[in-house]
Structures are given as structure tokens and as C-alpha cells.
């Protein structure tokens, strides 16, 4: 049987039809552009600016070789959360009521606030999907090192990404083991105790694996840092990308504040 959630677990690079222009851009420029755009969209407040940012991010993603269905599937969890926000936030936001159900008032101000949050969330996720989602983990860590991010944070990022899948497989094995022993989850004390033991075993096995990984790395000469053997080079494609990114950012900032 085909796993319906498999496409959500696959890396973004595996959900693309072809390579695109974004693959030729320096990862350092992509990280800086992603950070600047996310910050600008997060502090913007005008619906026109947020809509323009969402359209710009959507157009850029459409040129990067992504499958449309894969992109929409990645946006489903975010927009389910945004739908819940649209339903609940107006009930607790003061303002002109659109509708009333007993003591509850659905306010127009709350609805527009939730709509702005939804626009911001979708625009930022699409931008990060394009700029960072297609980067290999090693390239991302390498670029962060060139941008003077503390090495301990880079190591934490790299090891977290590397071993999340390992912990996921360990959790799947433990879950399969308790199911083979006849466990069926219910709302009772036995279920809670079993899940507590499952979490404890996962923690213990994770600690044991981490100790073995540290020992293996020390045997290979690891002294607390990764050495960079090659370096990025700024090219003409990076210059065009930087110019386009600055133009988009300046246009959005001008529309928001001027």
C-alpha cells in the first residue's frame, strides 16, 4: 500500500521535476535573502504588501521546478492551522462584530488579523521552501559557517537533521514491538504507562547511541570542529540574484512604509 504521508517526509529536492536557476545561486546569498524576506514579511502589516509578498514567493517557487501537487501538500498542515486561527481568533478579538452566537462575537478586526497572519505564514513558508528547502544539509552548514554563525549551533543543526530519521526508525521499531505483544491504545492507565515506558526507552536508546557516536567521532580525530576543505565563490548568477532580492525587498518596504 502506498504511504500517503511519504511525500511529506521526502526532502524538497526529491519533489522537483528538474534543476533550476536557484541551484546555481550561492547558499550564503540564499540564506541572507531568506532571513531578510522573512523578517520584512513578519513586521509588515498592510494586506497589499503581504499579498504581493505571497504572489512573489509563489511565482519564484513556480520557476524552480517543483511539482505543484507537492508544494500544495506541504502547505496543507500550515493552512489547517491558519483555518483554525481564522475560526477562533475573531472570537477573542474586540471590534465590530460580524456575527453573534449568545455571548460569543465574531469580530471583523479579528478576522482580518487572522487573514494577515495566514498571508505572512504562507509567504514565509514558500520563500523558505525555495531558498533553503532545496539546500543540502552539508551545504547549509557550510554556508552558515561562512556567515560566522557559532560552530556549536551549526553542529547542533547538522546532528539534529542527521539523526532525526534514525530516532524515527527507532520509534517505529519500538511501536511495532509493543503492537506485536497485543498492545492496543485506549483511554486507560495501561496505555498511559505503556507510552511512558516507550518514551523512556526511546530516550535511553538515544543516549546510548549518542555516546557511541561521540566515541566513534573521537576515534576519527574529531576535536570539536569541522574543517572546510573548499569555499564558495560569488558568480554572475549570484549578482543577478542579489540585485533581484534587493529590488523585491526595497519594493515591499517602500509599499509598507512610504
C-alpha positions in Angstrom: 0.0 0.0 0.0 1.3 3.5 -0.9 2.1 5.6 2.1 0.0 8.8 1.8 2.4 10.8 4.0 5.5 9.7 2.2 5.7 12.8 0.1 5.6 15.0 3.2 8.6 13.2 4.6 10.7 13.3 1.4 13.3 16.1 1.1 12.2 19.0 -1.1 15.0 18.3 -3.6 13.2 14.9 -4.3 9.9 16.7 -5.2 11.3 18.7 -8.1 10.9 17.9 -11.8 14.2 19.4 -12.8 17.1 21.6 -11.7 16.5 25.3 -11.9 18.2 28.7 -11.5 18.1 28.6 -7.8 20.6 25.7 -7.7 23.3 28.0 -9.2 23.0 30.6 -6.5 25.5 30.9 -3.7 24.0 29.3 -0.5 25.2 32.3 1.5 23.1 34.7 -0.6 20.1 32.4 -0.3 20.4 32.3 3.5 20.7 36.1 3.7 17.8 36.6 1.3 15.6 34.2 3.3 16.4 35.9 6.6 15.7 39.4 5.2 12.5 38.5 3.5 11.1 36.6 6.5 11.9 39.5 8.8 10.3 42.0 6.4 7.1 40.0 5.9 6.9 39.3 9.7 6.9 43.0 10.5 4.8 44.2 7.6 1.1 44.9 8.3 -0.6 46.1 5.1 -2.6 43.4 3.3 -1.5 44.7 -0.1 2.2 44.2 0.8 1.6 40.8 2.3 -0.4 39.7 -0.8 2.4 41.0 -3.0 5.0 39.0 -1.0 2.9 35.9 -1.3 2.5 36.3 -5.0 6.2 37.0 -5.5 7.1 33.9 -3.5 4.6 31.7 -5.4 5.9 32.9 -8.7 9.5 32.2 -7.7 8.6 28.7 -6.5 6.8 28.0 -9.8 10.1 28.7 -11.7 12.2 26.4 -9.5 10.9 23.1 -10.9 8.7 22.0 -8.1 5.7 19.7 -8.6 2.6 21.8 -7.9 0.9 19.0 -6.0 4.0 18.5 -3.8 4.1 22.2 -2.9 0.3 22.3 -2.1 0.7 19.2 0.0 3.5 20.8 2.0 1.2 23.8 2.7 -1.8 21.8 3.9 -0.7 21.5 7.6 0.1 25.2 7.8 -3.2 26.2 6.3 -5.2 23.8 8.5 -3.6 25.7 11.5 -4.5 29.0 9.8 -8.1 27.9 9.3 -8.3 27.1 13.0 -6.9 30.6 13.7 -9.5 32.2 11.4 -12.2 30.4 13.2 -11.1 31.1 16.8 -9.1 34.4 16.8 -12.1 36.6 15.9 -14.0 35.2 18.9 -11.4 36.7 21.3 -10.6 39.9 19.5 -12.6 43.1 20.3 -14.0 45.1 17.4 -17.1 45.4 15.2 -18.9 42.1 15.4 -19.9 40.4 12.1 -22.0 37.8 13.8 -23.0 36.8 17.4 -23.9 33.5 19.0 -25.0 34.1 22.5 -22.0 35.5 24.5 -19.6 34.9 21.5 -19.0 37.7 18.9 -17.2 37.1 15.7 -15.3 40.3 15.0 -14.2 41.8 11.7 -10.9 43.0 13.2 -10.1 39.5 14.4 -10.9 38.0 11.0 -8.6 40.5 9.2 -5.9 39.9 11.8 -6.1 36.1 11.2 -6.0 36.7 7.4 -2.8 38.8 7.7 -1.2 36.0 9.8 -2.2 33.5 7.2 -0.7 35.6 4.4 2.5 36.0 6.3 2.8 32.3 7.1 2.3 31.2 3.5 4.6 33.8 2.1 7.4 32.9 4.5 7.0 29.1 4.1 7.1 29.4 0.3 10.2 31.6 0.4 12.0 29.2 2.8 10.9 26.3 0.6 12.6 27.9 -2.4 15.7 29.4 -0.8 16.5 26.9 2.0 14.4 23.8 1.3 16.5 22.8 -1.7 19.8 23.1 0.0 21.7 20.0 1.1 22.3 19.9 4.9 26.0 19.9 4.5 25.9 23.0 2.2 23.6 24.8 4.6 26.1 24.1 7.5 29.0 25.2 5.3 27.2 28.4 4.4 26.3 29.2 8.0 30.0 28.7 8.9 31.0 31.3 6.3 28.4 33.7 7.8 30.1 33.4 11.2 27.3 31.5 12.9 28.7 29.9 16.1 30.0 26.4 15.4 28.2 24.8 18.2 24.9 25.9 16.7 25.9 24.6 13.3 26.9 21.2 14.9 23.6 21.0 16.7 21.7 21.7 13.4 23.7 19.1 11.4 23.4 16.4 14.0 19.7 17.0 14.6 18.9 16.8 10.9 21.2 13.7 10.5 19.7 11.7 13.4 16.0 12.7 13.4 15.4 9.9 10.8 17.4 7.4 13.0 15.3 8.3 16.0 12.1 8.0 13.8 13.1 4.4 12.8 13.9 3.5 16.4 10.5 4.8 17.5 8.9 2.8 14.7 10.7 -0.4 15.8 9.6 0.1 19.5 6.0 0.8 18.4 5.9 -2.3 16.2 7.3 -4.4 19.1 4.5 -3.3 21.5 1.9 -3.9 18.9 3.2 -7.5 18.3 2.7 -8.1 22.0 -1.0 -7.2 21.7 -1.0 -3.6 22.8 -4.0 -1.6 21.6 -4.1 2.1 22.7 -7.1 3.1 24.8 -8.0 5.8 27.3 -6.8 3.9 30.4 -3.9 3.8 32.8 -2.2 0.9 31.0 -2.0 2.9 27.8 -0.5 5.9 29.6 2.0 3.7 31.3 3.0 2.0 28.1 3.5 5.3 26.3 5.6 6.5 29.2 7.8 3.4 29.0 8.0 3.9 25.2 9.3 7.5 25.7 11.7 6.3 28.4 13.1 3.6 26.2 13.5 5.9 23.3 15.4 8.4 25.5 17.6 5.7 26.9 18.5 4.3 23.5 19.1 7.8 22.1 21.5 8.5 25.0 23.3 5.2 24.3 23.6 5.9 20.6 24.9 9.4 21.2 27.6 8.1 23.5 28.6 5.6 20.8 28.6 8.3 18.1 30.8 10.6 20.3 33.3 7.7 20.8 33.4 6.9 17.1 34.0 10.5 16.2 36.8 10.9 18.7 38.4 7.7 17.3 38.4 9.5 13.9 40.1 12.6 15.3 37.2 14.9 15.9 38.2 17.8 18.1 35.1 19.9 18.2 35.0 21.4 14.8 34.5 20.5 11.1 37.3 21.7 8.8 36.2 23.3 5.5 38.1 21.9 2.5 36.5 24.1 -0.2 34.8 27.5 -0.3 32.0 29.2 -2.1 32.7 31.6 -5.0 30.5 34.6 -5.8 29.5 34.5 -9.5 27.4 36.4 -12.0 24.3 34.4 -11.2 24.7 35.4 -7.5 25.0 39.1 -8.5 21.7 38.9 -10.5 20.0 37.1 -7.6 21.2 39.6 -5.1 20.0 42.5 -7.3 16.6 40.9 -7.7 16.3 40.1 -4.0 17.2 43.7 -3.0 14.7 45.1 -5.6 11.9 42.9 -4.2 12.8 43.8 -0.6 13.0 47.5 -1.3 9.7 47.4 -3.2 7.9 45.7 -0.3 9.5 48.1 2.2 8.6 51.1 0.1 5.0 49.9 -0.2 4.7 49.3 3.5 6.3 52.4 5.0 6.4 55.1 2.3 
